[in-house]
Amino acid sequence: MVDAIETNACLHEVRAGIDGVLVLLEQQSVRSEACFSALCLLEMVKAKLDALMAAGPLAG
């Protein structure tokens, strides 16, 4: 069984990584339609991750 504390720590690391990529994509999206598309997609993924993290480990 996966430890809830370890899972939560991993999710926070993933979220921090996504935030870093979003900053880079936002800078490049001004010049690139592909970067803008990737930015939009990753923002949706981050929103879903945030919602899942907010729901907590007992949601399901």
Backbone torsions as a table, in degrees:
resi	resn	phi	psi	omega
1	MET	NA	141.5	-178.8
2	VAL	-82.7	133.7	-179.9
3	ASP	-71.2	129.8	-177.1
4	ALA	-63.3	-37.9	-179.9
5	ILE	-66.7	-43.0	178.4
6	GLU	-64.6	-41.8	178.5
7	THR	-62.2	-44.0	179.6
8	ASN	-62.3	-41.4	178.6
9	ALA	-63.4	-41.8	178.7
10	CYS	-63.8	-40.9	179.5
11	LEU	-64.4	-37.4	177.3
12	HIS	-67.0	-36.3	176.4
13	GLU	-65.4	-42.8	178.3
14	VAL	-62.7	-43.3	179.6
15	ARG	-61.8	-41.4	178.3
16	ALA	-64.2	-39.7	176.8
17	GLY	-63.2	-42.4	177.9
18	ILE	-61.4	-41.9	179.1
19	ASP	-59.0	-41.8	178.4
20	GLY	-63.6	-42.9	178.9
21	VAL	-66.5	-37.9	178.7
22	LEU	-61.4	-39.1	178.1
23	VAL	-61.3	-46.6	179.7
24	LEU	-64.1	-44.0	179.6
25	LEU	-64.2	-37.2	179.0
26	GLU	-63.4	-40.1	178.6
27	GLN	-65.0	-41.0	-176.2
28	GLN	-83.5	-18.8	-175.4
29	SER	-67.5	-18.5	177.3
30	VAL	-64.9	-33.7	-176.2
31	ARG	-101.6	-14.8	-171.0
32	SER	-134.8	123.0	177.0
33	GLU	-65.7	-35.4	178.7
34	ALA	-63.9	-40.9	177.6
35	CYS	-66.0	-38.3	177.4
36	PHE	-62.9	-42.2	178.3
37	SER	-63.5	-43.5	178.2
38	ALA	-63.9	-39.2	177.8
39	LEU	-59.7	-48.0	-180.0
40	CYS	-60.9	-44.2	-179.8
41	LEU	-64.6	-46.0	-178.0
42	LEU	-67.9	-32.9	175.5
43	GLU	-63.2	-38.3	177.2
44	MET	-66.8	-40.9	178.5
45	VAL	-62.7	-44.4	179.8
46	LYS	-63.0	-40.6	178.4
47	ALA	-60.8	-41.4	178.5
48	LYS	-66.1	-43.6	177.5
49	LEU	-60.9	-44.6	178.3
50	ASP	-59.3	-42.8	179.6
51	ALA	-64.4	-41.7	178.5
52	LEU	-65.5	-40.4	179.2
53	MET	-67.2	-37.5	179.6
54	ALA	-68.4	-30.6	-179.4
55	ALA	-68.3	-26.1	177.1
56	GLY	86.6	171.4	-174.1
57	PRO	-70.4	-17.7	-177.1
58	LEU	-91.8	-5.0	179.2
59	ALA	-70.1	149.7	176.9
60	GLY	164.5	NA	NA
